[in-house]
Amino acid sequence: MEDAIYCAPGRIFCKIRKIMVGVDGSEGAARAVTVAFEIAELTKSKVYIVYIVPLPNIKHISVMSDVSEEELLQKYEVNGKKILQGYETASEDFDIQVETVFDRGLASDMLIALAEEIKVDLVVLGSHGGTAVMHSGMGSSTERVVLGAHCPVFVVK
Amino acid sequence: MVDIMEDPLYHEPGRLLSRTKNIMLPIDGSEGSDRAAVVAYEIAELTKSKLHIVHVINTGVVQQVARMSDKDPEDILRHYEENGEKLLQRYKSAALSYGLEVETVLDKGLPSDRITALAASIDVDIIVMGSKGLSSSRKPGLGSSTERVIRRINCAVLVVHVD
């Protein structure tokens, strides 16, 4: 049976049922994941942990390193799945339900599209992912998601 | 490239949200700040944090208004200060009705600069902002103050969209 909670108009936390967090194994992602887990516990929401294999990066690395795209793709896929598993294990410290999502593409585009598709109520992201420049305020993927997402975005520093 | 292939950190030890003590709500009376306000009240309630409601008078705009209307900049500024104070009181009384601990700050300067500086001096944990303010373009994207604050600030930012 569902609790009947009165939710005043404009409030978001009382309405959150689905939270999405984008991860890449970076320290920023770990902080974002922690915040996502905490909010999920508070709001009894489900967390979608999303890893996107960065296809544009793979192309770039392949050109610059003479390693074939196939080989790199496989490395990224193995690593991505391992990372997702790690976060899933970490979620066991919290009283929450999680689902991992694995996809390929440009991270920001994929996150925006997935957020809409899954109909998430909140996106949590680290301000800097694994490839971001630390002296800029925000990594480019995070910036694009803040601009493009349909729902509130929580940027964790 | 940062070495994210090796030994990633899966979650930050300890909790972050429950350590939150100070929340900042920059307001300008726009729809964006109204929306952000409701969310800020909610987070302050959830995390039992103190809410700092901030209004920054854009002194550049005040000068421009004075120049274009042939009025004394001091008069215009006084007008902005009265309005700003009224605005702060409106948000404050809404926040008090939630039983929150509230402080208001009226400041002058470039809003994004002042918000960033105040956040650092108050040691704010989360800033809640609308994606657009009063003078933002209606085009999709972020308002310039919100964008500058996100780029420079050293704490978490929750952006609430205005559609």
Interface residues (C-beta under 8 A of the other chain):
Chain A: A8 P9 G10 R11 I12 F13 C14 D24 G25 S26 E27 A29 A30 R31 V33 T34 V35 F37 E38 I39 L42 K75 N79 I83 G86 Y87 T89 A90 D93 G130 T131 S136 G137 M138 E143 V146 L147 A149 H150 C151 P152 V153 F154 V155 V156 K157
Chain B: M1 V2 I4 M5 P8 L9 Y10 H11 E12 R15 L16 L17 S18 D34 R35 V38 V39 E42 I43 L46 P140 G141 L142 I150 R151 R152 I153 N154 C155 A156 V157 L158 V159 V160 H161
